[in-house]
Amino acid sequence: MNEIKYLSVCGMLGYGFPEEGLRRAREEDLAFIGADSGSTDPGPYYLGSGKGFVKEMQIRRDLELALLAARRKNIPLIIGSAGGSGAKPHVDSFVEVLLDIASINKLHFKLAVIYADITRETLTKAMKEKRITPCGPVPELTDEKIERVCNPVGQFGTEPLIQALAGGADVIISGRCCDTAVFAAYPIWKCFDPALALHCAKIAECGALCAYPVGANDSLLCTLRQDHFIVEPVNPERKCTPESVAGHSLYEQPNPECFYEPEGMLDMRQSNFKQISLRAVKVSGTVLRTSAKQTLKLEGAELKGYRTITIAGICDPMVIAHLDDLENGVRKAVSANLKGVVAENEYKLIFRHYGLDAATFVKPVNPVLPHEIGLMIEAIAPTQKLADNILSLARSTALHQAFEGRKATAGNLAFPFSPSDLSGGEVYEFSLYHLMEIDDPEKMFPVKFIVV
């Protein structure tokens, strides 16, 4: 085999993509179709709660189009990090949608399901053997953190997916895995250069995000050969350039010369990006430098409490100028009201001033006060009832809180909604973001085959 062509349907399954792109791609001699379906971008809530951040209706639409296209061509469909965060609840709900689509369309195929969940016993054993280290500026793992972690998963590489392909899978639904694994597993299985396979996969993982105009909700055609690969959007309104493809090689990476995957470090210092047609770019020269120890990135979230928020507008220049005084007064009043109910260190009361410093969390030096701002008040407490109560106290106090120079006795805040208080439910925090040394990922993540 001298060439592999494959299609990345979009940057995130469920974000949508033009159906016309699939029709164009069907004319190509595709080896497989792939799509990533997960991310930590929406935060820890979805991993901790086991819920998906892309709605079922969106997933059903994209999945059905991709599945039917793959079955018509009798090629594998590979989905990674199914359901958003890739833990068992996400994978199971995703497979349920898949099976319903298969039933409606009377499809027959061999399905491979790969779970990415890690047991607490596995974590404890690895911690005691000093095989777990923080991945970035996070605390060391402890027995207490392991006990509290929800839905811990391991972000594996290509090996379990290759095992599924070797077992004859027509459709692979994988739990949490590296985005690159979705697109690199097949080429590596077919003995193509792992460095080029992984680099091409790095570009493919976000669909046509590497093209102009930028957008993750479109498809990308990838052609992998022995000494280079080519990427080209299927949408004729988009085009790849050396700058756009090289730029996407750095996507979410701190080092412009390399990026890391479970298979090793991808060295891009000699990578060459060349325009070979109006819309296609050829890439060569990337080198894989394997590491002596194989590691697995761990992810998990911990329940920290329950949230209630309110959002209000402020256009009184005196209120805007005295927000710190208002906030301090509210905190003191709320604390006094809650005396004997809940200690101050058991809840959080957070004020965000949109239009001043809410996005940067840095107070501007000599700020020019805006005409108006949005104030969000957030309460986090051990129970939803308590969070609701704390927020209610804070909101009502802020509405009439006095400050130096205040003349009016009417409200400080304008509320766009009634009811003004919105209960947000559980609050999770990433507590497991570590690397674990492993020996055999295939044994840790066995493949389950199902004849559909």
For each residue, the residues with C-beta under 8 A, 3 or more apart:
1: 4 190
2: 225 226
3: 223 224 225
4: 1 31 186 187 190 192 223 224
5: 28 29 30 31 221 222 223 224
6: 30 31 32 33 34 183 186 204 221 222 224
7: 22 25 28 30 32 33 34 219 220 221 222 234
8: 11 34 35 183 204 205 206 207 219 220 222
9: 13 17 21 22 33 34 35 62 65 66 207 219
10: 13 15 16 17 35 62 207 208 216 217 218 219
11: 8 15 36 205 206 207 208 209 216 217
12: 15 35 36 37 39 54 207 216 217
13: 9 10 35 36 37 54 59 62 63 66 79
14: 37 54 55 58 59 61 62
15: 10 11 12 54 58 62 216 217
16: 10 58 61 62 217
17: 9 10 21 22 62 65 207 217 218 219
18: 21 218 219 235
19: 22 23 65
20: 23 24 235
21: 9 17 18 24 25 218 219 234 235
22: 7 9 17 19 25 26 65 66 69 219
23: 19 20 26 27
24: 20 21 27 28 234
25: 7 21 22 28 30 33 69 219 221 234
26: 22 23 30 69 72 73
27: 23 24
28: 5 7 24 25 221
29: 5
30: 5 6 7 25 26 33 73 75
31: 4 5 6 75 76 186 190
32: 6 7 70 75 76 77 78 186
33: 6 7 9 25 30 66 69 70 75 76 77 78
34: 6 7 8 9 77 78 79 80 182 183 204
35: 8 9 10 12 13 62 66 77 78 79 80 182
36: 11 12 13 39 79 80 81 179 182 205 206
37: 12 13 14 54 59 79 80 81 82 83 84 94
38: 80 81 82 83 84 85 86 90 176 179
39: 12 36 42 53 81 84
40: 43 44 47 85 299 430
41:
42: 39 45 46 53 84
43: 40 46 428
44: 40 47 48 301 428 429 430
45: 42 48 49 51 301 426 427 428
46: 42 43 49 50 51 52 53 84 85 90
47: 40 44 50 85 87 150 151 153 299 300 301 428 430
48: 44 45 150 151 300 301 302 303 426 428
49: 45 46 150 426 428
50: 46 47 85 87 88 89 90 150 151
51: 45 46 84 89 90
52: 46 55 56 59 83 84 85 90 93 94
53: 39 42 46 84 85
54: 12 13 14 15 37 58 59 84
55: 14 52 58 59
56: 52 59 60 93 97
57: 60 61
58: 14 15 16 54 55 61 62
59: 13 14 37 52 54 55 56 62 63 83 94 97
60: 56 57 63 64 97 101
61: 14 16 57 58 64 65
62: 9 10 13 14 15 16 17 35 58 59 65 66
63: 13 59 60 66 67 79 97 98 101
64: 60 61 67 68 101 105
65: 9 17 19 22 61 62 68 69
66: 9 13 22 33 35 62 63 69 70 77
67: 63 64 70 71 77 98 101 102 105 107 171
68: 64 65 71 72 105 107
69: 22 25 26 33 65 66 72 73
70: 32 33 66 67 73 75 76 77 170 171
71: 67 68 74 77 107 109 170
72: 26 68 69
73: 26 30 69 70
74: 71 170
75: 30 31 32 33 70
76: 31 32 33 70 165 169 170 171 172 186
77: 32 33 34 35 66 67 70 71 170 171 172
78: 32 33 34 35 161 171 172 174 182 183 185 186
79: 13 34 35 36 37 63 82 94 171 172 173 174 182
80: 34 35 36 37 38 86 161 174 177 178 179 181 182
81: 36 37 38 39 84 85 86 174 175 176 177 179
82: 37 38 79 86 90 91 94 95 173 174 175
83: 37 38 52 59 86 87 89 90 91 92 93 94
84: 37 38 39 42 46 51 52 53 54 81 90
85: 38 40 46 47 50 52 53 81 90 151 153 176 299
86: 38 80 81 82 83 90 91 116 153 155 174 175 176 177
87: 47 50 83 90 91 116 117 151 152 153 175 176
88: 50 91 92 115 117 151 175
89: 50 51 83 92 93 151
90: 38 46 50 51 52 82 83 84 85 86 87 93 94 175
91: 82 83 86 87 88 94 95 113 115 116 173 174 175
92: 83 88 89 95 96
93: 52 56 83 89 90 96 97
94: 37 52 59 79 82 83 90 91 97 98 173
95: 82 91 92 98 99 111 113 173
96: 92 93 99 100
97: 56 59 60 63 93 94 100 101
98: 63 67 94 95 101 102 111 171 173
99: 95 96 102 103 452
100: 96 97 103 104
101: 60 63 64 67 97 98 104 105 107
102: 67 98 99 105 106 107 108 109 452
103: 99 100 106
104: 100 101
105: 64 67 68 101 102
106: 102 103
107: 67 68 71 101 102 452
108: 102 452
109: 71 102 170 171 452
110: 168 169 170 171 449 450 451 452
111: 95 98 169 170 171 172 173 449 450 451 452
112: 164 167 169 171 172 173 447 448 449 450
113: 91 95 173 174 447 448 450
114: 160 161 164 172 173 174 175 177 445 446 447 448
115: 88 91 175 445 448
116: 86 87 91 153 154 155 156 174 175 176 177 445
117: 87 88 151 152 153 154 175
118: 122 123 152 153 154 298 300 444
119: 122 123 152
120: 123 124 146 147 149 152
121: 124 125
122: 118 119 125 126 444
123: 118 119 120 126 127 132 141 146 149 152 298 432 436
124: 120 121 127 128 143 146
125: 121 122 128 129
126: 122 123 129 131 132 436 437
127: 123 124 130 131 132 141 143 146
128: 124 125
129: 125 126
130: 127
131: 126 127 436 437 438
132: 123 126 127 141 298 434 435 436 437
133: 434 435
134: 137 138 139 140 141 433 434 435
135: 138 297 298 433 434 435
136: 433
137: 134
138: 134 135 430 433 434
139: 134 142 145
140: 134
141: 123 127 132 134 145 146 432 434
142: 139 145 146
143: 124 127 146 147
144: 147 148
145: 139 141 142 148 149 302 431 432
146: 120 123 124 127 141 142 143 149
147: 120 143 144
148: 144 145 302 303 431
149: 120 123 145 146 152 300 301 302 431 432
150: 47 48 49 50 300 301 302 303 428
151: 47 48 50 85 87 88 89 117 300 301
152: 87 117 118 119 120 123 149 298 299 300 432
153: 47 85 86 87 116 117 118 175 176 298 299 300
154: 116 117 118 176 296 297 298 299 436 438 444 445
155: 86 116 176 177 178 262 296 297 298 299
156: 116 159 160 176 177 178 181 262 296 441 444 445
157: 177 178 180 181 261 262 263 441
158: 161 162 180 181 184 185 188 262 263
159: 156 162 163 441 442
160: 114 156 163 164 174 177 441 442 445 446 447
161: 78 80 114 158 164 165 172 174 177 181 182 185 186
162: 158 159 165 166 185 188 189
163: 159 160 166 167 442 447
164: 112 114 160 161 167 169 172 174 447 449
165: 76 161 162 168 169 172 185 186 189
166: 162 163 189
167: 112 163 164 447 449
168: 110 165
169: 76 110 111 112 164 165 172 447 449
170: 70 71 74 76 77 109 110 111
171: 67 70 76 77 78 79 98 109 110 111 112 452
172: 76 77 78 79 111 112 114 161 164 165 169
173: 79 82 91 94 95 98 111 112 113 114
174: 78 79 80 81 82 86 91 113 114 116 160 161 164 177 181 182
175: 81 82 86 87 88 90 91 114 115 116 117 153 445
176: 38 81 85 86 87 116 153 154 155 156 299
177: 80 81 86 114 116 155 156 157 160 161 174 181 182
178: 80 155 156 157 181 261 262
179: 36 38 80 81 182 183 201 202 205 206
180: 157 158 183 184 198 201 202 205 261
181: 80 156 157 158 161 174 177 178 184 185 201 261 262
182: 34 35 36 78 79 80 161 174 177 179 185 201 205
183: 6 8 34 78 179 180 186 187 197 200 201 204 205 222
184: 158 180 181 187 188 194 197 198 200 201 263
185: 78 158 161 162 165 181 182 188 189
186: 4 6 31 32 76 78 161 165 183 189 190
187: 4 183 184 190 192 196 197 200 224
188: 158 162 184 185 191 192 194 197
189: 162 165 166 185 186
190: 1 4 31 186 187
191: 188
192: 4 187 188 196 197 224 226
193: 196 197 226 227 288
194: 184 188 197 198 263 288
195: 198 199 266 267 286 287 288
196: 187 192 193 199 200 224 227 228 229 283 284 286
197: 183 184 187 188 192 193 194 200 201 224
198: 180 184 194 195 201 202 261 263 266 286 288
199: 195 196 202 203 229 249 266 268 271 283 286
200: 183 184 187 196 197 203 204 222 224 229 231 283
201: 179 180 181 182 183 184 197 198 204 205
202: 179 180 198 199 205 248 249 251 259 266
203: 199 200 206 210 220 222 231 245 248 249 283
204: 6 8 34 183 200 201 207 220 222 231
205: 8 11 36 179 180 182 183 201 202
206: 8 11 36 179 203 209 210 216 248 251
207: 8 9 10 11 12 17 204 216 217 218 219 220
208: 10 11 211 215 216 218 219 220 233 234 235 238
209: 11 206 214 215 216 248 251
210: 203 206 220 231 240 244 245 247 248
211: 208 214 215 218 220 233 235 238 239 240 244 279
212: 238 239 240 241 244
213: 237 238
214: 209 211 244
215: 208 209 211 218 238
216: 10 11 12 15 206 207 208 209
217: 10 11 12 15 16 17 207
218: 10 17 18 21 207 208 211 215 233 234 235 238
219: 7 8 9 10 17 18 21 22 25 207 208 233 234 235
220: 7 8 203 204 207 208 210 211 231 232 233 234
221: 5 6 7 25 28 231 232 233 234
222: 5 6 7 8 183 200 203 204 229 230 231
223: 3 4 5 229 230 231 232
224: 3 4 5 6 187 192 196 197 200 229
225: 2 3 228 229 230
226: 2 192 193
227: 193 196 284
228: 196 225 282 283 284
229: 196 199 200 222 223 224 225 282 283 284
230: 222 223 225 276 280 281 282 283
231: 200 203 204 210 220 221 222 223 240 245 280 281 283
232: 220 221 223 240 277 279 280 281
233: 208 211 218 219 220 221 238 239 240 279
234: 7 21 24 25 208 218 219 220 221
235: 18 20 21 208 211 218 219 238
236: 279
237: 213
238: 208 211 212 213 215 218 233 235 279
239: 211 212 233 278 279
240: 210 211 212 231 232 233 244 245 279 280 281
241: 212 244 245 275 281
242: 245 246 273 274 275 281
243: 246 247 273
244: 210 211 212 214 240 241 247 248 281
245: 203 210 231 240 241 242 248 249 273 281 283
246: 242 243 249 250 271 273
247: 210 243 244 250 251
248: 202 203 206 209 210 244 245 251
249: 199 202 203 245 246 253 259 268 271
250: 246 247 253 256 259
251: 202 206 209 247 248
252:
253: 249 250 256 258 259
254:
255: 258 259
256: 250 253 268
257: 267 268 269
258: 253 255 265 266 267 268 269
259: 202 249 250 253 255 265 266 268
260: 264 265 266
261: 157 178 180 181 198 264 266
262: 155 156 157 158 178 181 294 295 296 297 441
263: 157 158 184 194 198 288 290
264: 260 261 288 289 290 291
265: 258 259 260 288 289 291
266: 195 198 199 202 258 259 260 261 286 287 288 289
267: 195 257 258 270 286 287 288 289
268: 199 249 256 257 258 259 271 286
269: 257 258
270: 267 285 286 287
271: 199 246 249 268 283 284 285 286
272: 283 284 285
273: 242 243 245 246 281 282 283
274: 242 281 282 283 284
275: 241 242 280 281 282
276: 230 280 281 282
277: 232 280
278: 239
279: 211 232 233 236 238 239 240
280: 230 231 232 240 275 276 277
281: 230 231 232 240 241 242 244 245 273 274 275 276
282: 228 229 230 273 274 275 276
283: 196 199 200 203 228 229 230 231 245 271 272 273 274 286
284: 196 227 228 229 271 272 274
285: 270 271 272
286: 195 196 198 199 266 267 268 270 271 283
287: 195 266 267 270
288: 193 194 195 198 263 264 265 266 267
289: 264 265 266 267
290: 263 264
291: 264 265 294 295
292:
293: 437
294: 262 291 437 438 439 441
295: 262 291 435 436 437 438
296: 154 155 156 262 435 436 437 438 441 444
297: 135 154 155 262 433 434 435 436
298: 118 123 132 135 152 153 154 155 432 433 434 435 436
299: 40 47 85 152 153 154 155 176 430 432 433
300: 47 48 118 149 150 151 152 153 430 431 432 433
301: 44 45 47 48 149 150 151 428 429 430 431 432
302: 48 145 148 149 150 428 429 430 431
303: 48 148 150 426 427 428
304: 380 427 428 429
305: 347 348 380 381 382 383 387 426 427
306: 380 381 382 383 384 386 387 423 424 425 426 427
307: 378 379 380 387 423 424 425 426 427
308: 378 379 384 387 388 390 391 421 422 423 424
309: 376 377 378 379 391 421 422 424
310: 376 377 391 395 415 420 421 422
311: 374 375 376 415 416 417 420 422
312: 374 375 376 377 395 398 413 414 415 416 420
313: 372 373 374 375 413 414 415 416
314: 319 320 372 373 374 375 412 413 414
315: 320 371 372 414
316: 319 320 408 412
317: 320 321 369
318: 321 322 403 405 406 407
319: 314 316 322 323 326 403 412
320: 314 315 316 317 323 356 369 370 372 373
321: 317 318 369
322: 318 319 325 326 403 404 405 406
323: 319 320 326 327 351 353 356 375
324: 327 328
325: 322 328 329 403 404
326: 319 322 323 329 330 398 401 403 412
327: 323 324 330 331 351 398
328: 324 325 331 332
329: 325 326 332 333 397 401 402 403
330: 326 327 333 334 349 351 394 397 398 401
331: 327 328 334 335 349
332: 328 329 335 336
333: 329 330 336 337 393 397 401
334: 330 331 337 338 349 390 393 394 397
335: 331 332 338 339 344
336: 332 333 339
337: 333 334 393
338: 334 335 341 342 344 347 390 393
339: 335 336
340:
341: 338 386
342: 338 346 347 381 382 386 390
343: 346
344: 335 338 347
345:
346: 342 343 381 382
347: 305 338 342 344 379 380 381 382 386 387 390
348: 305 378 379 380 381
349: 330 331 334 377 378 379 390 394
350: 377 378 379 380
351: 323 327 330 375 376 377 378
352: 358 375 376 378
353: 323 356 357 358 373 374 375
354: 358 359 373 374 375 376
355: 358 370 372 373 374
356: 320 323 353 364 367 370 373
357: 353 360 361 362 363 364
358: 352 353 354 355 361 374 376
359: 354
360: 357
361: 357 358
362: 357
363: 357 367
364: 356 357 367
365:
366:
367: 356 363 364
368:
369: 317 320 321
370: 320 355 356 373
371: 315
372: 313 314 315 320 355
373: 313 314 320 353 354 355 356 370
374: 311 312 313 314 353 354 355 358
375: 311 312 313 314 323 351 352 353 354 398 413
376: 309 310 311 312 351 352 354 358
377: 309 310 312 349 350 351 391 394 395 398
378: 307 308 309 348 349 350 351 352 391
379: 307 308 309 347 348 349 350 387 388 390 391 394
380: 304 305 306 307 347 348 350 387 427
381: 305 306 342 346 347 348 384 386 387 389 390
382: 305 306 342 346 347 386
383: 305 306 386 387
384: 306 308 381 387 388 423 425
385: 388 389
386: 306 341 342 347 381 382 383 389 390
387: 305 306 307 308 347 379 380 381 383 384 390 391 423
388: 308 379 384 385 391 392 421 423
389: 381 385 386 392 393
390: 308 334 338 342 347 349 379 381 386 387 393 394
391: 308 309 310 377 378 379 387 388 394 395 421
392: 388 389 395 396 421
393: 333 334 337 338 389 390 396 397
394: 330 334 349 377 379 390 391 397 398
395: 310 312 377 391 392 398 399 413 420 421
396: 392 393 399 400
397: 329 330 333 334 393 394 400 401
398: 312 326 327 330 375 377 394 395 401 412 413
399: 395 396 411 412 413
400: 396 397 409 411 412
401: 326 329 330 333 397 398 412
402: 329 406
403: 318 319 322 325 326 329 406
404: 322 325
405: 318 322
406: 318 322 402 403
407: 318
408: 316
409: 400
410:
411: 399 400 414
412: 314 316 319 326 398 399 400 401
413: 312 313 314 375 395 398 399
414: 312 313 314 315 411
415: 310 311 312 313 418 420
416: 311 312 313
417: 311 420 422
418: 415
419: 422
420: 310 311 312 395 415 417
421: 308 309 310 388 391 392 395
422: 308 309 310 311 417 419
423: 306 307 308 384 387 388
424: 306 307 308 309 427
425: 306 307 384
426: 45 48 49 303 305 306 307
427: 45 303 304 305 306 307 380 424
428: 43 44 45 47 48 49 150 301 302 303 304
429: 44 301 302 304
430: 40 44 47 138 299 300 301 302 433
431: 145 148 149 300 301 302
432: 123 141 145 149 152 298 299 300 301
433: 134 135 136 138 297 298 299 300 430
434: 132 133 134 135 138 141 297 298
435: 132 133 134 135 295 296 297 298
436: 123 126 131 132 154 295 296 297 298
437: 126 131 132 293 294 295 296
438: 131 154 294 295 296 441 444
439: 294 443
440: 443 444
441: 156 157 159 160 262 294 296 438 444 445
442: 159 160 163 445 446
443: 439 440 446
444: 118 122 154 156 296 438 440 441
445: 114 115 116 154 156 160 175 441 442
446: 114 160 442 443
447: 112 113 114 160 163 164 167 169
448: 112 113 114 115
449: 110 111 112 164 167 169
450: 110 111 112 113
451: 110 111
452: 99 102 107 108 109 110 111 171
